[in-house]
């Protein structure tokens, strides 16, 4: 299910957008998990709490903070989120594409423009699915590009996932289950409770592996030869 967030300062427009989304779901036999905000500030609060969506449908013209500024904040937290801008002013399109929006849809023609944009968004997310993973923490989900993951360590009953630019994230799966979900040869177990992205290995001294983020991780005797071979092959 695609997590979709709508942000528009007009509740009437939100209603129209949600009706268009419901019709799209019916016609395409798909399902969105929709969250709607009538205030960009409230959306920012949600972003600050780590509530990220896969797809954003943003009104461009909103008081206080426009859709482009909201998109900038989204981009600080997610490089993979798909953004669709809605507006009634066609001359704003160039700014929208500078924000790496996938599509720019006129509010005056939602019935025609939005379905095509959603088709393109679904295709983009499908393309990303092989190069990203959905983290889950109880009922919360977050998509993370595989290239962001530096290391994954089992701590107590959760996984701590160190990333390049998103901080330390968590997931409540077992470490073997999560490793299998990644399905990428760049990841290598260095201990039964830790695996790393070999792209971010800096050095190996004794049984200590230093990552490019400065973290130092212990390599078990059982995996040492495999780690050395990985370093040779980098």
VOGU-3710 file (C-alpha; in Angstrom, 3 decimals, decimal comma):
1> xxxxxxxxxx> 0,000/0,000/0,000  1,313/3,433/-0,968  1,423/6,037/1,794  0,069/9,244/0,256  -0,014/12,673/1,911  -2,161/15,565/0,671  -1,489/19,143/1,791  -3,806/21,987/0,762  -4,985/24,960/2,809  -8,503/24,651/1,328
11> xxxxxxxxxx> -10,621/21,931/2,940  -12,929/22,060/-0,066  -9,992/21,344/-2,367  -8,813/18,529/-0,082  -12,266/16,994/-0,403  -12,093/17,237/-4,206  -8,603/15,709/-4,259  -9,671/12,832/-2,005  -12,689/12,173/-4,221  -10,390/12,037/-7,249
21> xxxxxxxxxx> -8,084/9,668/-5,384  -10,984/7,415/-4,405  -12,118/7,241/-8,029  -8,566/6,422/-9,119  -8,358/3,618/-6,528  -11,601/2,155/-7,834  -10,618/2,359/-11,504  -7,030/1,129/-11,060  -7,800/-1,448/-8,357  -5,163/-0,035/-6,035
31> xxxxxxxxxx> -5,148/1,292/-2,481  -3,624/4,388/-0,897  -3,112/5,062/2,800  -4,100/8,741/2,705  -3,245/11,433/5,254  -4,486/14,979/4,630  -3,208/18,265/6,089  -4,871/21,648/5,688  -1,807/23,363/7,168  1,778/23,029/5,896
41> xxxxxxxxxx> 2,988/23,629/9,447  1,146/20,520/10,653  2,732/18,516/7,861  6,142/19,766/9,000  5,396/18,606/12,546  4,603/15,147/11,163  7,853/15,148/9,152  9,748/16,103/12,295  8,237/13,080/14,042  9,506/10,835/11,265
51> xxxxxxxxxx> 6,119/10,342/9,599  7,222/10,119/5,975  5,044/9,224/2,991  5,924/7,603/-0,317  3,932/10,140/-2,349  3,053/13,798/-1,661  0,334/15,803/-3,417  1,036/19,440/-2,521  -0,827/22,644/-3,255  1,613/25,280/-4,462
61> xxxxxxxxxx> -0,165/28,390/-3,164  -0,619/28,248/0,602  -0,355/31,079/3,140  2,769/31,256/5,267  4,629/28,433/3,514  4,054/27,494/-0,103  4,289/24,034/-1,619  7,838/24,577/-2,858  9,074/25,304/0,681  7,255/22,203/1,949
71> xxxxxxxxxx> 8,913/20,160/-0,816  12,332/21,461/0,286  11,655/20,158/3,810  10,530/16,797/2,443  13,714/16,541/0,375  15,837/17,114/3,494  14,360/13,907/4,908  13,725/11,783/1,843  15,459/11,569/-1,497  12,997/9,008/-2,832
81> xxxxxxxxxx> 9,584/10,498/-2,006  7,550/11,297/-5,105  6,085/14,824/-5,245  3,138/16,033/-7,313  2,298/19,746/-7,272  -1,217/21,105/-7,737  -1,897/24,663/-8,872  -4,177/26,854/-10,934  -1,233/28,954/-12,182  0,609/27,303/-15,069
91> xxxxxxxxxx> 3,573/29,698/-14,968  4,751/28,191/-11,670  5,633/24,865/-13,281  9,338/25,632/-13,756  9,827/26,138/-10,025  8,070/22,848/-9,370  10,482/20,898/-11,529  13,445/22,527/-9,779  12,089/20,874/-6,626  12,334/17,561/-8,487
101> xxxxxxxxxx> 8,585/17,163/-8,665  7,441/14,278/-10,811  4,391/16,063/-12,183  2,651/19,440/-12,121  -1,149/19,152/-12,265  -3,685/21,915/-12,814  -6,403/22,086/-10,174  -8,757/23,120/-12,949  -8,370/19,725/-14,597  -7,860/17,204/-11,791
111> xxxxxxxxxx> -9,969/14,568/-13,514  -7,537/14,332/-16,421  -4,204/15,406/-14,978  -4,179/13,645/-11,619  -4,713/10,055/-12,867  -1,814/10,366/-15,309  0,390/11,811/-12,568  -0,569/8,999/-10,195  0,202/6,399/-12,862  3,658/7,940/-13,244
121> xxxxxxxxxx> 4,122/8,083/-9,452  3,249/4,417/-9,025  5,669/3,483/-11,815  8,436/5,506/-10,126  7,793/3,889/-6,738  7,764/0,455/-8,347  11,126/1,246/-9,942  12,475/2,291/-6,547  11,226/-0,825/-4,780  14,289/-2,823/-5,812
131> xxxxxxxxxx> 16,687/-0,164/-4,500  15,021/0,748/-1,213  13,529/-0,951/1,816  10,510/-0,215/3,968  11,471/0,031/7,621  8,789/-0,916/10,082  8,512/0,010/13,708  5,221/-1,290/15,112  2,583/0,541/13,005  5,024/3,077/11,470
141> xxxxxxxxxx> 6,628/2,594/8,056  9,446/4,484/6,361  11,097/3,925/2,959  14,900/4,141/2,974  17,235/3,878/-0,039  19,689/0,988/0,303  22,544/3,354/-0,521  21,710/5,258/2,704  22,372/2,258/4,964  25,852/2,113/6,520
151> xxxxxxxxxx> 25,354/-0,670/9,073  22,630/-2,622/10,854  23,085/-3,783/14,444  20,812/-5,872/16,632  20,374/-4,152/20,020  18,032/-5,813/22,525  14,778/-6,385/20,596  15,253/-3,942/17,748  17,559/-3,169/14,856  19,548/0,060/14,885
161> xxxxxxxxxx> 20,156/1,165/11,292  22,937/3,720/10,849  22,451/5,828/7,715  24,451/8,372/5,773  22,099/11,339/6,201  18,954/10,146/8,030  20,438/9,421/11,448  19,936/6,127/13,266  16,651/4,472/12,338  14,994/1,416/13,885
171> xxxxxxxxxx> 13,133/-1,665/12,714  11,457/-4,421/14,751  12,290/-7,389/12,501  14,913/-10,016/13,208  18,328/-9,249/11,737  18,332/-12,261/9,386  14,848/-11,402/8,132  15,902/-7,805/7,476  19,124/-8,882/5,744  17,131/-11,147/3,426
181> xxxxxxxxxx> 14,666/-8,312/2,709  17,529/-6,141/1,404  18,639/-8,793/-1,070  21,784/-6,864/-1,996  25,297/-8,299/-2,253  26,791/-5,076/-0,865  25,694/-6,109/2,636  27,913/-8,421/4,660  27,610/-9,932/8,134  30,613/-9,145/10,332
191> xxxxxxxxxx> 29,055/-10,708/13,423  25,828/-12,581/14,100  24,323/-9,350/15,450  25,665/-6,893/12,838  26,054/-6,494/9,099  27,497/-3,602/7,088  27,389/-2,019/3,652  30,823/-2,789/2,195  30,730/0,502/0,245  31,213/2,303/3,582
201> xxxxxxxxxx> 34,073/0,245/5,012  37,054/2,510/5,704  39,613/0,182/7,266  40,186/-3,065/9,190  42,690/-3,127/12,061  42,886/-6,291/14,115  39,296/-7,303/14,716  37,963/-3,718/14,484  36,237/-2,454/11,372  36,046/1,323/10,906
211> xxxxxxxxxx> 33,203/2,689/8,792  33,222/5,952/6,856  30,808/7,469/9,416  33,481/6,989/12,100  31,823/4,058/13,847  34,052/1,164/14,953  32,547/-2,332/14,831  33,911/-5,687/16,010  34,437/-8,482/13,487  33,937/-12,020/14,749
221> xxxxxxxxxx> 36,530/-14,701/14,169  33,977/-16,690/12,159  33,421/-13,894/9,619  36,944/-12,426/9,509  38,062/-14,185/6,326  34,882/-13,151/4,503  35,361/-9,529/5,567  39,006/-9,530/4,409  37,964/-10,940/1,052  35,298/-8,254/0,711
231> xxxx> 37,914/-5,558/1,367  40,175/-7,037/-1,322  37,309/-6,983/-3,806  36,194/-3,380/-3,148
//
